Amino acid sequence: MTDTEPSYIDYETFLDPSFSPTTFANTLVLATNNPSDTPLDLSTPLSRVLFDVQEIDTHIHTLTTKSALPLLTHTQENDAAGQRIITEVEAQVGSLAEGYQRLEKEVIQRWEAAEEVRLATERLWQTVKIGRAVGRCLLLGRQLEVQMAEVTGSGATGAGKKDDHRAMMRAANTLLIVRQLFSASGTGEEGEFLDRINAVNTLKNDLLVPSERHIQSRAQQIVREFSMSSLSTNSAATTTVQQPSATSYAQSESTKSLATSALYVLYLLSPTAPSTDLSTFTPTILLTSLQTYLQTALTSSLASLIRALGTLPTLDRTLIEISARCQNIVALEALLASLPPPEHPLLSSPSTSSSTIPRTTSEPPDTPPSLLSPLLHSLDTPSLPSYFWRTLASALSPRISDLVSKGGVSARTLRSNRERVREAIRECVLRGSQLPTSSLRGVKGIAKGNWEREAAVMVGAVGGALGR
């Protein structure tokens, strides 16, 4: 309200932020009625409120009538200002739209075209990589096929039989290269997507797997047939001196060369894990083949010795055969000790410092100085002849006890000749623990061991059951 237009309405009350309609109505009713009256008169306060509303409506009508022209002018000015703003904004929006269209044409469309080219180039590059990897696989497959022809002796030159063991080594290295290619199957690596190529899968199933199986079987056969003993089973029964066999030096060297290739092939073909390095690598196939060789020698020696103790006339010949088997084991030990681990493409190379540190049998086979170390570690023995005689003695004692407990002529004959049997067994151990004469040439640093303890163990295994 203005000073020229007084009003009885208390606008301050209605404009107060804390105004409450219920409180105002209660105050108005109490002001127009006596609180002790039972019937309340609501007409008076209601008329008061209606008068106030009518007064406010009259006041609003008066103000709008007097100020109509200024209000219209103000509204017209605001509308004109809004129209000018809209015009300017529409011009700016049009400019931005034109700029966006030009940007889309010059940048976005070119980027889309460049993205298509990039995608096509990337796929072409992947195709080229796969093609190169497939080409390399096929080339290695062809190379392996030629090498397998040399291994089986079916090569065009006819030299396969003579170069058998060298061809096995070359084929094993080729298989390792292919295995390395297949193992590099991570994102961006050379062997990625090779398992999806039919030609590669056919190559793997028809050539690689059979070739690896054949080479491994051939190498294991060579190890099983390893023999370099210079003892002759045709010598006299009382002979204790080694008789030179018909095996020449050239044949001995050929046998060692063949066995060397077979041992290296079994070492290389032993499975490896992606996280395996030289310090944790264990040539399981090689160790299994060598342990099988030792177990076969032990089984054959035990069976033949038990039969010979039942029929003493064949004892001398049997003991010479057992000595020959042990000499083969001694020759195998000397050969393994002279062979360092070959270069393995799937394993890290040993450092110079670690390769010069000597290892004992109690140490783990980390960077072994020779192929003998992991075998001795797996058997928990200081030497292979000691392992042979001690294992044979432990298995022999209960068998002799069974033979003696059965009684009969064989048991009585065995007891009556126990001294001769003990001496023959002692001679067998000492004779069999020596390196074959055919292996002495070209072998350096071979020390003669003292095998009296092993001889005593064998004699004790027999004598304990026969009594004194």
Disulfide bonds with the S-S distance in Angstrom:
none
